[in-house]
């Protein structure tokens, strides 16, 4: 049957069946909501299904196991966070150093400094040691994150012609610093301000990655 254009349809509500991608998105969001509110141990398939308003069978159909669903949620969160940071970098009309600064600043913005995000990451890290699926996602997404940093540092060093560390090691060092500062801030925000975190990271880039004298 040929579907009529919307303006030729009769009055009444229009109902649209959700696509498979939309259903998976809803399940991922329900899983994240449960992890934040209940913790990973109590975030059972049944609890996630109830939060999403779907049957347990639908989750089993799309993901099969709780570990597979949580692994997919991990990838979803990591990809979304990195995409937001990269967008902030792309919005900067400047040189390689300014773009790296934008990356650092985004790392200390509310996008990243978020209590709910901390609880989600903590759940992912807790399951990583016992779930090969989640461990694989962790390796994959952190690799992608470091690859972005490595490319930015390589661009910066090629412009400046200096570099105390090669881009790979510099990316590992900077990502470790950013992760450590993020974790410390989430555990005790009074330790330092986001502005101080940015200053620490910027100084590390200049003195370690680029070997500049900032005294």
Secondary structure, DSSP 8 states (H G I E B T S, - for coil): -----GGGS-SS-------HHHHHHHHHHHHHHHHHHH-TTT--HHHHHHHHTS-HHHHHHHTSSHHHHHHHHHHHHHHHHHHHHHHHHHT--S-HHHHHHHHHHHHTSTTTS-HHHHHHHHHHHHHHTT-HHHHHHHHHHHHHHHHHHHHHHHHHHHHH---SS-HHHHHHHHHHHHHHHHHHHHH-GGG--HHHHHHHHHHHIIIIIS-----
